[in-house]
Amino acid sequence: MSDSENGTSGLRGPTPEERPKPEGRRNRHGERVDSATDAEQDTRTAEVSVLVEHEPGVLAKVSGLFSRRQFNIESLTVGPTTVDGHARITLVVEETDAGIEQVKKQVEKLVPVIAAGELGDDAVCAELVLLKVRGEEPDKVHAITQMYEGQTLDAGPRTITVQITGDQQKIDDAVDAFRQFGIIEIARTGQTALARGDTPTTPGESPAASAESTANTEQTAENTDNDD
């Protein structure tokens, strides 16, 4: 009996049992991991700059994404840019290369996000830490503060509060150095960063000059015209 008489098509595919089945597990990002290379991938630290519309709730959307996707976020900072209505979020994540790519792809899908990109190794990075330590040895505390180019913000008979700025390694080293005095409280801002030189920090970004800079430029041009 022919296929047409059986009511079946002339083109036959494999049965469900014959179809190839994907192998390997899925990782926490939903990606299929090849069983032959199922070894745990090395993670690395990456700085991701995200340009967003400066509107209520945007930070909650970004942080909510990280919570749902279980990305390893080390720090998050946010602040305005030179463009009115825009803000910059700087994310520091500890992920595999695949995880970092997922971070960028998922963040860019959010409605308030304009663009996102990973900063290069030569980016200018800095953060700030406030340290409140015991004040029994003020001279030594002052010496350590000077060594890390910091500032003393408050000093009393019982506590001393200092401020240190720099890259993550410098901040980590400073915190370790102050432990000998007894750290009472600590507050760190998290890392923020800009691309070095003329390179835009976020892909496609067109930084605008500040109002003061624009005014100075216009004034210079006006003075030049008057001289002519």
Backbone as a printed PyTorch tensor [residue, N CA C, xyz], in Angstrom:
tensor([[[ 0.8570, -1.1940,  0.0000],
         [ 0.0000,  0.0000,  0.0000],
         [ 0.8860,  1.2350,  0.0000]],

        [[ 0.5210,  2.2280, -0.8540],
         [ 1.3530,  3.4230, -0.9800],
         [ 1.1450,  4.3440,  0.2020]],

        [[ 2.0800,  5.3490,  0.3030],
         [ 1.9660,  6.3320,  1.3810],
         [ 0.6800,  7.1240,  1.2650]],

        [[ 0.2810,  7.4250, -0.0150],
         [-0.9380,  8.2170, -0.1970],
         [-2.1620,  7.4410,  0.2390]],

        [[-2.1320,  6.1150, -0.0050],
         [-3.2510,  5.2910,  0.4180],
         [-3.3060,  5.1890,  1.9290]],

        [[-2.1390,  5.2640,  2.5610],
         [-2.1130,  5.2180,  4.0260],
         [-2.4840,  6.5510,  4.6450]],

        [[-2.6180,  7.5860,  3.7640],
         [-2.9580,  8.8980,  4.2990],
         [-1.7710,  9.6380,  4.8560]],

        [[-0.5650,  9.2150,  4.4480],
         [ 0.6400,  9.8770,  4.9420],
         [ 1.3320, 10.5730,  3.8020]],

        [[ 2.1530, 11.5430,  4.0950],
         [ 2.8890, 12.3010,  3.0860],
         [ 3.9940, 11.4480,  2.4990]],

        [[ 4.4090, 11.8170,  1.2530],
         [ 5.5060, 11.1110,  0.6160],
         [ 6.8400, 11.3910,  1.2780]],

        [[ 6.9470, 12.5170,  2.0030],
         [ 8.1830, 12.8550,  2.6950],
         [ 8.0780, 12.4080,  4.1390]],

        [[ 8.9890, 11.5910,  4.5300],
         [ 8.9380, 11.0620,  5.8890],
         [10.1900, 11.4830,  6.6340]],

        [[10.0030, 11.9360,  7.8450],
         [11.1220, 12.3250,  8.6820],
         [11.3450, 11.2950,  9.7660]],

        [[12.3570, 11.5130, 10.5690],
         [12.6370, 10.5620, 11.6500],
         [11.5430, 10.5990, 12.7110]],

        [[11.3350,  9.4920, 13.3180],
         [10.3740,  9.4330, 14.4150],
         [10.9570, 10.1690, 15.6190]],

        [[10.1240, 10.5330, 16.5880],
         [10.6500, 11.2120, 17.7810],
         [11.7810, 10.4520, 18.4490]],

        [[11.7050,  9.1180, 18.4110],
         [12.7530,  8.3220, 19.0350],
         [14.0540,  8.3900, 18.2460]],

        [[13.9280,  8.6340, 16.9120],
         [15.1120,  8.6530, 16.0530],
         [15.7850, 10.0230, 15.9840]],

        [[15.0720, 11.0680, 16.4230],
         [15.6230, 12.4140, 16.3170],
         [16.7840, 12.6020, 17.2930]],

        [[17.8190, 13.3250, 16.8430],
         [18.9610, 13.5520, 17.7530],
         [18.5450, 14.3940, 18.9510]],

        [[19.0400, 14.0260, 20.0880],
         [18.7110, 14.7460, 21.3190],
         [19.9140, 15.5780, 21.7470]],

        [[19.6660, 16.8370, 22.1520],
         [20.7920, 17.6730, 22.6080],
         [21.4360, 17.0750, 23.8410]],

        [[22.7400, 17.1530, 23.8810],
         [23.4780, 16.5950, 25.0040],
         [24.0260, 17.7120, 25.8820]],

        [[24.3690, 17.3410, 27.0870],
         [24.9570, 18.3140, 28.0080],
         [23.8930, 19.0610, 28.7920]],

        [[24.3110, 19.6240, 29.8900],
         [23.3900, 20.3530, 30.7620],
         [23.2780, 21.8070, 30.2980]],

        [[22.2830, 22.4960, 30.8460],
         [22.1790, 23.9390, 30.6560],
         [22.7540, 24.6380, 31.8870]],

        [[23.4920, 25.7180, 31.6550],
         [24.0160, 26.4620, 32.7990],
         [22.9450, 27.3990, 33.3310]],

        [[23.2990, 28.2220, 34.3310],
         [22.2870, 29.0600, 34.9750],
         [21.7920, 30.1810, 34.0670]],

        [[22.4750, 30.4170, 32.9300],
         [22.0160, 31.4150, 31.9730],
         [21.1530, 30.7970, 30.8750]],

        [[20.9020, 29.4870, 30.9690],
         [20.0850, 28.8160, 29.9750],
         [20.8370, 28.3560, 28.7570]],

        [[22.1670, 28.4550, 28.7800],
         [22.9830, 28.0610, 27.6390],
         [23.3260, 26.5720, 27.7350]],

        [[23.2930, 25.8910, 26.5770],
         [23.6400, 24.4780, 26.5430],
         [25.1500, 24.3170, 26.6600]],

        [[25.5940, 23.5070, 27.6110],
         [27.0160, 23.2750, 27.8420],
         [27.3920, 21.9340, 27.2450]],

        [[28.3690, 21.9260, 26.3620],
         [28.8240, 20.6970, 25.7130],
         [29.3890, 19.7570, 26.7690]],

        [[28.8830, 18.5300, 26.7680],
         [29.3350, 17.5640, 27.7710],
         [30.8170, 17.2550, 27.6360]],

        [[31.3530, 17.4110, 26.4080],
         [32.7780, 17.1280, 26.1980],
         [33.6620, 18.2140, 26.7840]],

        [[33.0820, 19.4010, 26.9620],
         [33.8540, 20.5240, 27.5300],
         [33.1010, 21.1050, 28.7120]],

        [[32.6520, 20.2190, 29.5720],
         [31.8110, 20.6270, 30.6960],
         [32.6100, 21.1740, 31.8630]],

        [[33.8980, 21.3500, 31.6770],
         [34.7130, 21.8880, 32.7680],
         [34.2840, 23.3120, 33.0820]],

        [[34.3630, 23.6680, 34.3240],
         [33.9760, 25.0060, 34.7700],
         [34.8840, 26.0480, 34.1320]],

        [[34.2760, 27.0500, 33.4830],
         [35.0560, 28.0950, 32.8420],
         [35.5580, 29.0890, 33.8780]],

        [[36.7000, 29.6880, 33.5690],
         [37.2530, 30.6970, 34.4620],
         [36.4250, 31.9700, 34.3750]],

        [[36.2790, 32.6320, 35.5070],
         [35.5810, 33.9120, 35.5420],
         [36.5990, 35.0420, 35.5220]],

        [[36.1380, 36.2160, 35.1640],
         [36.9870, 37.4000, 35.1920],
         [36.1380, 38.6040, 35.5650]],

        [[36.8000, 39.6650, 35.9830],
         [36.1060, 40.8920, 36.3380],
         [35.9850, 41.7800, 35.1080]],

        [[34.8020, 42.3210, 34.8940],
         [34.5690, 43.2000, 33.7460],
         [33.7800, 44.4240, 34.1870]],

        [[34.1240, 45.5800, 33.6060],
         [33.3730, 46.8110, 33.8420],
         [32.4700, 47.0490, 32.6340]],

        [[31.1860, 47.1610, 32.8850],
         [30.2140, 47.3800, 31.8170],
         [29.5600, 48.7400, 32.0290]],

        [[29.6420, 49.5980, 31.0230],
         [29.0220, 50.9220, 31.0910],
         [27.6840, 50.8820, 30.3620]],

        [[26.6410, 51.3570, 31.0360],
         [25.2850, 51.3160, 30.4800],
         [24.7290, 52.7380, 30.4410]],

        [[24.3630, 53.1950, 29.2590],
         [23.7550, 54.5150, 29.0910],
         [22.2440, 54.3390, 29.0920]],

        [[21.5490, 55.0690, 29.9660],
         [20.1070, 54.8720, 30.1240],
         [19.3800, 56.2100, 30.1130]],

        [[18.0690, 56.1410, 29.8740],
         [17.2140, 57.3040, 30.0710],
         [17.0920, 57.5340, 31.5770]],

        [[17.3390, 58.7640, 32.0090],
         [17.3200, 59.0730, 33.4430],
         [15.8750, 59.2600, 33.8870]],

        [[15.2390, 58.1410, 34.2500],
         [13.8330, 58.1690, 34.6290],
         [13.6140, 57.2910, 35.8490]],

        [[12.5150, 57.5260, 36.5950],
         [12.2580, 56.7280, 37.7980],
         [12.1330, 55.2410, 37.4730]],

        [[12.7250, 54.4130, 38.3130],
         [12.5880, 52.9710, 38.1780],
         [13.6240, 52.2890, 37.3190]],

        [[14.4950, 53.0630, 36.6400],
         [15.4570, 52.4210, 35.7430],
         [16.4590, 51.5780, 36.5160]],

        [[16.8880, 52.0540, 37.6800],
         [17.8490, 51.2870, 38.4740],
         [17.2250, 49.9920, 38.9740]],

        [[15.9480, 50.0460, 39.3480],
         [15.2550, 48.8430, 39.8120],
         [15.1490, 47.8050, 38.6950]],

        [[14.9580, 48.2710, 37.4640],
         [14.8670, 47.3390, 36.3330],
         [16.1940, 46.6340, 36.0900]],

        [[17.2830, 47.3980, 36.1580],
         [18.6010, 46.8060, 35.9180],
         [18.9650, 45.8290, 37.0290]],

        [[18.7810, 46.2550, 38.2840],
         [19.1200, 45.3710, 39.4030],
         [18.2020, 44.1530, 39.4430]],

        [[16.9370, 44.3300, 39.0470],
         [16.0080, 43.2000, 38.9960],
         [16.4280, 42.1670, 37.9680]],

        [[16.9570, 42.6400, 36.8380],
         [17.4600, 41.7270, 35.8100],
         [18.5930, 40.8720, 36.3530]],

        [[19.5160, 41.4950, 37.0840],
         [20.6470, 40.7540, 37.6360],
         [20.1770, 39.7260, 38.6540]],

        [[19.1590, 40.0720, 39.4130],
         [18.6390, 39.1350, 40.4080],
         [17.9870, 37.9330, 39.7280]],

        [[17.1790, 38.1820, 38.7050],
         [16.4890, 37.0910, 38.0070],
         [17.4610, 36.1750, 37.2850]],

        [[18.4770, 36.7540, 36.6540],
         [19.4300, 35.9790, 35.8620],
         [20.5780, 35.4200, 36.6940]],

        [[20.6390, 35.8230, 37.9630],
         [21.6730, 35.3400, 38.8900],
         [23.0830, 35.6670, 38.4010]],

        [[23.2440, 36.8630, 37.8450],
         [24.5780, 37.3180, 37.4830],
         [25.3230, 37.7330, 38.7440]],

        [[26.6440, 37.5110, 38.7440],
         [27.4660, 37.8840, 39.8980],
         [27.8920, 39.3420, 39.7780]],

        [[27.1670, 40.2320, 40.4370],
         [27.4720, 41.6500, 40.3760],
         [28.3010, 42.0470, 41.5970]],

        [[29.4260, 42.7040, 41.3440],
         [30.3190, 43.1350, 42.4180],
         [29.9630, 44.5290, 42.9140]],

        [[29.6390, 45.4320, 41.9960],
         [29.2410, 46.7840, 42.3920],
         [28.4330, 47.4240, 41.2820]],

        [[27.6740, 48.4610, 41.6570],
         [26.8380, 49.1870, 40.7120],
         [26.8060, 50.6440, 41.1310]],

        [[27.1460, 51.5470, 40.2240],
         [27.0640, 52.9780, 40.4990],
         [26.2580, 53.6390, 39.3980]],

        [[25.6200, 54.7600, 39.7210],
         [24.8000, 55.4660, 38.7400],
         [24.9190, 56.9590, 38.9710]],

        [[24.8860, 57.7200, 37.8830],
         [24.9570, 59.1710, 37.9810],
         [24.6510, 59.8080, 36.6430]],

        [[24.3660, 61.1110, 36.6250],
         [24.0350, 61.8080, 35.3810],
         [25.2390, 61.9350, 34.4590]],

        [[24.9750, 62.1620, 33.1880],
         [26.0230, 62.4090, 32.1990],
         [25.9500, 63.8730, 31.7670]],

        [[26.7440, 64.2420, 30.7640],
         [26.7010, 65.6120, 30.2560],
         [25.4860, 65.8610, 29.3740]],

        [[24.7550, 64.7980, 29.0370],
         [23.5500, 64.9250, 28.2150],
         [22.3280, 64.9400, 29.1270]],

        [[21.5150, 65.9910, 29.0360],
         [20.3090, 66.0840, 29.8580],
         [19.3920, 64.8890, 29.5960]],

        [[18.8870, 64.3070, 30.6740],
         [17.9740, 63.1820, 30.5500],
         [18.6430, 61.8340, 30.4240]],

        [[19.9760, 61.8010, 30.4210],
         [20.7090, 60.5360, 30.3520],
         [21.4550, 60.2970, 31.6650]],

        [[21.6360, 59.0370, 32.0000],
         [22.4270, 58.6510, 33.1700],
         [23.3400, 57.4990, 32.7740]],

        [[24.4450, 57.3750, 33.5170],
         [25.3820, 56.2880, 33.2650],
         [25.3930, 55.3380, 34.4550]],

        [[25.2030, 54.0550, 34.1740],
         [25.3270, 53.0070, 35.1840],
         [26.6210, 52.2490, 34.9020]],

        [[27.4610, 52.1340, 35.9050],
         [28.6940, 51.3580, 35.7680],
         [28.5480, 50.0810, 36.5810]],

        [[28.6200, 48.9530, 35.9040],
         [28.4860, 47.6470, 36.5370],
         [29.8410, 46.9560, 36.5730]],

        [[30.1690, 46.3840, 37.6990],
         [31.3510, 45.5290, 37.8030],
         [30.8430, 44.1200, 38.0770]],

        [[31.1310, 43.2040, 37.1520],
         [30.6230, 41.8380, 37.2690],
         [31.7750, 40.8440, 37.2730]],

        [[31.5460, 39.7310, 37.9230],
         [32.5060, 38.6210, 37.9640],
         [31.8370, 37.4380, 37.2790]],

        [[32.1830, 37.2110, 36.0080],
         [31.5100, 36.2020, 35.2080],
         [32.4780, 35.5610, 34.2210]],

        [[32.0300, 34.4850, 33.5940],
         [32.7660, 33.9070, 32.4700],
         [32.5830, 34.8170, 31.2540]],

        [[33.3450, 34.5680, 30.1980],
         [33.1830, 35.3580, 28.9750],
         [31.7520, 35.2630, 28.4520]],

        [[31.1970, 34.0550, 28.4890],
         [29.8180, 33.8740, 28.0240],
         [28.8420, 34.6340, 28.9100]],

        [[29.0970, 34.6210, 30.2130],
         [28.2340, 35.3390, 31.1440],
         [28.2720, 36.8380, 30.9160]],

        [[29.4570, 37.3720, 30.6330],
         [29.6000, 38.8100, 30.3780],
         [28.8450, 39.2060, 29.1130]],

        [[28.9070, 38.3620, 28.0830],
         [28.1550, 38.6340, 26.8580],
         [26.6600, 38.6340, 27.1410]],

        [[26.2100, 37.7140, 27.9960],
         [24.8020, 37.6640, 28.3640],
         [24.3880, 38.9110, 29.1320]],

        [[25.2710, 39.3990, 30.0030],
         [24.9870, 40.6270, 30.7490],
         [24.6810, 41.7570, 29.7720]],

        [[25.5610, 41.9480, 28.7900],
         [25.3780, 43.0430, 27.8320],
         [24.1030, 42.8570, 27.0030]],

        [[23.8620, 41.6400, 26.5360],
         [22.6910, 41.3880, 25.7000],
         [21.3910, 41.5970, 26.4710]],

        [[21.3460, 41.0900, 27.7050],
         [20.1250, 41.2020, 28.4910],
         [19.8650, 42.6390, 28.9250]],

        [[20.9250, 43.3600, 29.2940],
         [20.7560, 44.7540, 29.7100],
         [20.2450, 45.5990, 28.5500]],

        [[20.7720, 45.3660, 27.3510],
         [20.3690, 46.1620, 26.1880],
         [18.9060, 45.9460, 25.8130]],

        [[18.2940, 44.8570, 26.2800],
         [16.8850, 44.5950, 25.9780],
         [15.9410, 45.4380, 26.8300]],

        [[16.4370, 45.9980, 27.9230],
         [15.5830, 46.8010, 28.7900],
         [15.2080, 48.1020, 28.0890]],

        [[13.9550, 48.5230, 28.2420],
         [13.4330, 49.6830, 27.5180],
         [14.1910, 50.9750, 27.8020]],

        [[14.5520, 51.3000, 29.0650],
         [15.2200, 52.5920, 29.2790],
         [16.6770, 52.6150, 28.8230]],

        [[17.2380, 51.4590, 28.4400],
         [18.6600, 51.3900, 28.0970],
         [18.8880, 51.8780, 26.6660]],

        [[19.8440, 52.7970, 26.5080],
         [20.2040, 53.3300, 25.1980],
         [21.3070, 52.4850, 24.5690]],

        [[22.3300, 52.1650, 25.3490],
         [23.4480, 51.3580, 24.8500],
         [24.2150, 50.7900, 26.0310]],

        [[24.9480, 49.7060, 25.7820],
         [25.7690, 49.0810, 26.8200],
         [27.0120, 48.5020, 26.1730]],

        [[28.1220, 48.5330, 26.8920],
         [29.3580, 47.9810, 26.3600],
         [30.3790, 47.7500, 27.4520]],

        [[31.2740, 46.8060, 27.1990],
         [32.3390, 46.5070, 28.1620],
         [33.5060, 47.4650, 27.9590]],

        [[34.0440, 47.9730, 29.0530],
         [35.1920, 48.8710, 28.9940],
         [36.4770, 48.0700, 28.8130]],

        [[37.4550, 48.6690, 28.1550],
         [38.7260, 48.0020, 27.9290],
         [39.5940, 47.9670, 29.1700]],

        [[40.6760, 47.2070, 29.0810],
         [41.5880, 47.0690, 30.2180],
         [42.2560, 48.3840, 30.5980]],

        [[42.3310, 49.3330, 29.6530],
         [42.9980, 50.6040, 29.9350],
         [42.0390, 51.6880, 30.4160]],

        [[40.8050, 51.3180, 30.7470],
         [39.8290, 52.3060, 31.2120],
         [40.2980, 52.9760, 32.5040]],

        [[39.8520, 54.2110, 32.7060],
         [40.1600, 54.9440, 33.9370],
         [39.0940, 54.5860, 34.9710]],

        [[39.4950, 53.8940, 36.0290],
         [38.5620, 53.3960, 37.0410],
         [38.8940, 53.9770, 38.4130]],

        [[37.8670, 54.2460, 39.1940],
         [38.0960, 54.7630, 40.5470],
         [36.8690, 54.5100, 41.4130]],

        [[37.0950, 54.4290, 42.7000],
         [36.0170, 54.3840, 43.6750],
         [36.4650, 55.0960, 44.9400]],

        [[35.5360, 55.2810, 45.8430],
         [35.8030, 56.0040, 47.0850],
         [35.3890, 55.1400, 48.2640]],

        [[36.1600, 55.2190, 49.3470],
         [35.8100, 54.5100, 50.5710],
         [35.9260, 55.4620, 51.7530]],

        [[34.9750, 55.3750, 52.6550],
         [35.0230, 56.0720, 53.9380],
         [35.2810, 55.0320, 55.0170]],

        [[36.2590, 55.2950, 55.8570],
         [36.6400, 54.3730, 56.9300],
         [36.5780, 55.0900, 58.2680]],

        [[35.8260, 54.5340, 59.1820],
         [35.8100, 55.0470, 60.5580],
         [36.5750, 54.0490, 61.4300]],

        [[37.6840, 54.5030, 62.0150],
         [38.5370, 53.6250, 62.8170],
         [38.6620, 54.1730, 64.2320]],

        [[39.1800, 53.3400, 65.1100],
         [39.3960, 53.7750, 66.4930],
         [40.5030, 54.8300, 66.5320]],

        [[40.3360, 55.7800, 67.4500],
         [41.2290, 56.9350, 67.4690],
         [42.3350, 56.9050, 68.4970]],

        [[42.6850, 55.7240, 69.0260],
         [43.7180, 55.6570, 70.0580],
         [45.1110, 56.0170, 69.5400]],

        [[45.3440, 55.8420, 68.2280],
         [46.6650, 56.1130, 67.6510],
         [46.5370, 57.0940, 66.4760]],

        [[46.1950, 58.3410, 66.7480],
         [45.9340, 59.2970, 65.6630],
         [47.1260, 59.5410, 64.7410]],

        [[48.3340, 59.5570, 65.3000],
         [49.5110, 59.8080, 64.4570],
         [49.7040, 58.6960, 63.4270]],

        [[49.5180, 57.4550, 63.8600],
         [49.6690, 56.3290, 62.9380],
         [48.5520, 56.3220, 61.8900]],

        [[47.3330, 56.6500, 62.3350],
         [46.2120, 56.7210, 61.3940],
         [46.4870, 57.7920, 60.3410]],

        [[47.0000, 58.9370, 60.7880],
         [47.3150, 60.0210, 59.8580],
         [48.4000, 59.5880, 58.8640]],

        [[49.3840, 58.8580, 59.3460],
         [50.4770, 58.4110, 58.4770],
         [49.9670, 57.4680, 57.3880]],

        [[49.0930, 56.5330, 57.7660],
         [48.5350, 55.6070, 56.7830],
         [47.6550, 56.3650, 55.7860]],

        [[46.8990, 57.3390, 56.2980],
         [46.0440, 58.1470, 55.4220],
         [46.8790, 58.8800, 54.3790]],

        [[47.9920, 59.4630, 54.8180],
         [48.8720, 60.1750, 53.8980],
         [49.5050, 59.2210, 52.8820]],

        [[49.8410, 58.0270, 53.3390],
         [50.4680, 57.0460, 52.4540],
         [49.5540, 56.6910, 51.2800]],

        [[48.2430, 56.6900, 51.5300],
         [47.2780, 56.3680, 50.4780],
         [46.6300, 57.6160, 49.8860]],

        [[47.2670, 58.7690, 50.1090],
         [46.8160, 60.0420, 49.5420],
         [45.3630, 60.3360, 49.8910]],

        [[45.0090, 60.0300, 51.1410],
         [43.6470, 60.2350, 51.5860],
         [43.4510, 61.5350, 52.3430]],

        [[42.2520, 61.6910, 52.8890],
         [41.8940, 62.8690, 53.6660],
         [41.2640, 62.4480, 54.9810]],

        [[41.5370, 63.2110, 56.0210],
         [40.8610, 63.0100, 57.2990],
         [39.6290, 63.8960, 57.3170]],

        [[38.4540, 63.2970, 57.4200],
         [37.2010, 64.0400, 57.3760],
         [36.6720, 64.3680, 58.7580]],

        [[37.0230, 63.5510, 59.7280],
         [36.5400, 63.7770, 61.0970],
         [37.5160, 63.1160, 62.0600]],

        [[37.8370, 63.8250, 63.1310],
         [38.7690, 63.2790, 64.1300],
         [38.3000, 63.6620, 65.5210]],

        [[38.2320, 62.6790, 66.3890],
         [37.8420, 62.9030, 67.7730],
         [38.6530, 62.0080, 68.6820]],

        [[38.4090, 62.0890, 69.9840],
         [39.1870, 61.2750, 70.9260],
         [38.9440, 59.7740, 70.7820]],

        [[37.8020, 59.4000, 70.2010],
         [37.4650, 57.9780, 70.1350],
         [37.4780, 57.4120, 68.7110]],

        [[37.1620, 58.2380, 67.7220],
         [37.1170, 57.7460, 66.3380],
         [37.7480, 58.7400, 65.3720]],

        [[38.2190, 58.2080, 64.2520],
         [38.7430, 59.0130, 63.1510],
         [38.1340, 58.4730, 61.8590]],

        [[37.6120, 59.3820, 61.0280],
         [37.0330, 58.9840, 59.7470],
         [37.8740, 59.5510, 58.6140]],

        [[38.2890, 58.6730, 57.7010],
         [39.1380, 59.0920, 56.5850],
         [38.4900, 58.7080, 55.2650]],

        [[38.9380, 59.3770, 54.2210],
         [38.4540, 59.1140, 52.8640],
         [39.6260, 58.7560, 51.9680]],

        [[39.4780, 57.6660, 51.2140],
         [40.5010, 57.2340, 50.2610],
         [39.8300, 57.0570, 48.9060]],

        [[40.4890, 57.5190, 47.8470],
         [39.9900, 57.2970, 46.4890],
         [41.0730, 56.6150, 45.6560]],

        [[40.6360, 55.8580, 44.6540],
         [41.5940, 55.1680, 43.7890],
         [40.9530, 53.9690, 43.1350]],

        [[41.7670, 53.1600, 42.4650],
         [41.2220, 51.9610, 41.8400],
         [40.9520, 50.8980, 42.9020]],

        [[40.3410, 49.7970, 42.4680],
         [39.8990, 48.7740, 43.4120],
         [41.0500, 48.1970, 44.2200]],

        [[42.1880, 47.9590, 43.5790],
         [43.3290, 47.3810, 44.2830],
         [43.8350, 48.3200, 45.3690]],

        [[43.9040, 49.6060, 45.0630],
         [44.3590, 50.5840, 46.0550],
         [43.4050, 50.6310, 47.2430]],

        [[42.1130, 50.6070, 46.9620],
         [41.1180, 50.6400, 48.0410],
         [41.2240, 49.3870, 48.9030]],

        [[41.3600, 48.2300, 48.2660],
         [41.4990, 46.9780, 49.0200],
         [42.7330, 47.0180, 49.9220]],

        [[43.8440, 47.5120, 49.3830],
         [45.0820, 47.5920, 50.1640],
         [44.9290, 48.5590, 51.3340]],

        [[44.2620, 49.6830, 51.0940],
         [44.0640, 50.6720, 52.1550],
         [43.2090, 50.1030, 53.2840]],

        [[42.1500, 49.4080, 52.9180],
         [41.2820, 48.8040, 53.9370],
         [42.0790, 47.8270, 54.7940]],

        [[42.9120, 47.0150, 54.1620],
         [43.7460, 46.0710, 54.9140],
         [44.7050, 46.8070, 55.8510]],

        [[45.2550, 47.9300, 55.3870],
         [46.2110, 48.6840, 56.2020],
         [45.5540, 49.2950, 57.4330]],

        [[44.2940, 49.6800, 57.3260],
         [43.5990, 50.3210, 58.4480],
         [43.0300, 49.3150, 59.4500]],

        [[43.0420, 48.0340, 59.1180],
         [42.4790, 47.0380, 60.0260],
         [43.2230, 46.9990, 61.3600]],

        [[44.4940, 47.3430, 61.3530],
         [45.2790, 47.2970, 62.5880],
         [44.7430, 48.2430, 63.6610]],

        [[44.0010, 49.2810, 63.2420],
         [43.4690, 50.2380, 64.2150],
         [42.0780, 49.8520, 64.7050]],

        [[41.4600, 48.9130, 64.0110],
         [40.0970, 48.5200, 64.3420],
         [39.0930, 49.3280, 63.5420]],

        [[38.5780, 48.7460, 62.4680],
         [37.5970, 49.4400, 61.6300],
         [36.2200, 49.3130, 62.2730]],

        [[35.6260, 50.4660, 62.5920],
         [34.3060, 50.4830, 63.2230],
         [33.2070, 50.4300, 62.1670]],

        [[33.3540, 51.2580, 61.1340],
         [32.3780, 51.2800, 60.0380],
         [33.1040, 51.5440, 58.7210]],

        [[32.4930, 51.0800, 57.6440],
         [33.0800, 51.2770, 56.3160],
         [31.9580, 51.4780, 55.3040]],

        [[32.1920, 52.3680, 54.3440],
         [31.2380, 52.5870, 53.2460],
         [32.0280, 52.7620, 51.9540]],

        [[31.7050, 51.9400, 50.9480],
         [32.3710, 52.0150, 49.6450],
         [31.3480, 52.3680, 48.5690]],

        [[31.7460, 53.2340, 47.6600],
         [30.8240, 53.6740, 46.6180],
         [30.6390, 52.6480, 45.5190]],

        [[31.6090, 51.7750, 45.3280],
         [31.6190, 50.9370, 44.1400],
         [32.3780, 51.6420, 43.0420]],

        [[32.8000, 50.8940, 42.0590],
         [33.6910, 51.4290, 41.0310],
         [32.9250, 52.1230, 39.9110]],

        [[33.4490, 53.2560, 39.4910],
         [32.9340, 53.9280, 38.3020],
         [34.0860, 54.0890, 37.3240]],

        [[33.7750, 54.2750, 36.0520],
         [34.8490, 54.2360, 35.0560],
         [34.4810, 55.0060, 33.8020]],

        [[35.5110, 55.4860, 33.1120],
         [35.3820, 56.1250, 31.8030],
         [36.4490, 55.5510, 30.8780]],

        [[36.1330, 55.4920, 29.6010],
         [37.1220, 55.0520, 28.6180],
         [38.2350, 56.0910, 28.5190]],

        [[39.4190, 55.6190, 28.2290],
         [40.5750, 56.5230, 28.1440],
         [40.5900, 57.2700, 26.7970]],

        [[41.0630, 58.5190, 26.8410],
         [41.2320, 59.2970, 25.6160],
         [39.9210, 59.6750, 24.9570]],

        [[39.9130, 59.6980, 23.6180],
         [38.7390, 60.1190, 22.8520],
         [37.7190, 59.0060, 22.6440]],

        [[38.0080, 57.8180, 23.1190],
         [37.0940, 56.6890, 22.9280],
         [35.8150, 56.8870, 23.7350]],

        [[34.6170, 56.7760, 23.1210],
         [33.3760, 56.8790, 23.8870],
         [33.2950, 55.7650, 24.9300]],

        [[32.8230, 56.0920, 26.1100],
         [32.7330, 55.0950, 27.1740],
         [31.6990, 54.0280, 26.8520]],

        [[30.5840, 54.4350, 26.2380],
         [29.5490, 53.5010, 25.8220],
         [29.4310, 53.5460, 24.3030]],

        [[29.3350, 52.3890, 23.6230],
         [29.2740, 52.3770, 22.1580],
         [28.1790, 53.2940, 21.6190]],

        [[28.5320, 54.1420, 20.6610],
         [27.5550, 55.0320, 20.0490],
         [27.2830, 56.2940, 20.8320]],

        [[27.9260, 56.4390, 21.9840],
         [27.6740, 57.6100, 22.8220],
         [28.3050, 58.8510, 22.1980]],

        [[27.5710, 59.9700, 22.2520],
         [28.0840, 61.2570, 21.7760],
         [28.0670, 62.2320, 22.9390]],

        [[29.1500, 62.2810, 23.7140],
         [29.1780, 63.1590, 24.8870],
         [28.9470, 64.6070, 24.4960]],

        [[28.1660, 65.3210, 25.3120],
         [27.9020, 66.7360, 25.0790],
         [28.7510, 67.5680, 26.0100]],

        [[29.2050, 68.7140, 25.5350],
         [29.9660, 69.6220, 26.3890],
         [29.0480, 70.1960, 27.4540]],

        [[29.6050, 70.4830, 28.6350],
         [28.8130, 71.0650, 29.7040],
         [28.3920, 72.4720, 29.3190]],

        [[27.3700, 72.9890, 29.9930],
         [26.8710, 74.3270, 29.6970],
         [27.9590, 75.3720, 29.9090]],

        [[28.7490, 75.2000, 30.9840],
         [29.8150, 76.1510, 31.2760],
         [30.8630, 76.1450, 30.1700]],

        [[31.2420, 74.9320, 29.7110],
         [32.2330, 74.8290, 28.6490],
         [31.7190, 75.4440, 27.3580]],

        [[30.4320, 75.2000, 27.0540],
         [29.8390, 75.7680, 25.8480],
         [29.8110, 77.2830, 25.9130]],

        [[29.4600, 77.8130, 27.0950],
         [29.4100, 79.2590, 27.2730],
         [30.7880, 79.8750, 27.0850]],

        [[31.8120, 79.2150, 27.6120],
         [33.1760, 79.7240, 27.4630],
         [33.6040, 79.7330, 25.9970]],

        [[33.2190, 78.6690, 25.2760],
         [33.5590, 78.5890, 23.8550],
         [32.8830, 79.7010, 23.0670]],

        [[31.5880, 79.9270, 23.3830],
         [30.8510, 80.9810, 22.6940],
         [31.4330, 82.3500, 23.0060]],

        [[31.8400, 82.5550, 24.2740],
         [32.4210, 83.8270, 24.6680],
         [33.7440, 84.0640, 23.9450]],

        [[34.5440, 82.9990, 23.8170],
         [35.8170, 83.1130, 23.1040],
         [35.5950, 83.4740, 21.6460]],

        [[34.5990, 82.8280, 21.0290],
         [34.2870, 83.1230, 19.6290],
         [33.8070, 84.5560, 19.4650]],

        [[33.0010, 85.0230, 20.4300],
         [32.4940, 86.3980, 20.3760],
         [33.6290, 87.4000, 20.5040]],

        [[34.5610, 87.1340, 21.4160],
         [35.7000, 88.0300, 21.5940],
         [36.5600, 88.0820, 20.3340]],

        [[36.7010, 86.9250, 19.6830],
         [37.4840, 86.8680, 18.4460],
         [36.8430, 87.7080, 17.3520]],

        [[35.4980, 87.6160, 17.2610],
         [34.7760, 88.4030, 16.2590],
         [34.9290, 89.8930, 16.5180]],

        [[34.8880, 90.2840, 17.8120],
         [35.0250, 91.6910, 18.1640],
         [36.4110, 92.2120, 17.8160]],

        [[37.4210, 91.3330, 17.9910],
         [38.7940, 91.7360, 17.6660],
         [38.9570, 91.9940, 16.1790]],

        [[38.1950, 91.2020, 15.3850],
         [38.2750, 91.3830, 13.9370],
         [37.6110, 92.6870, 13.5120]]])
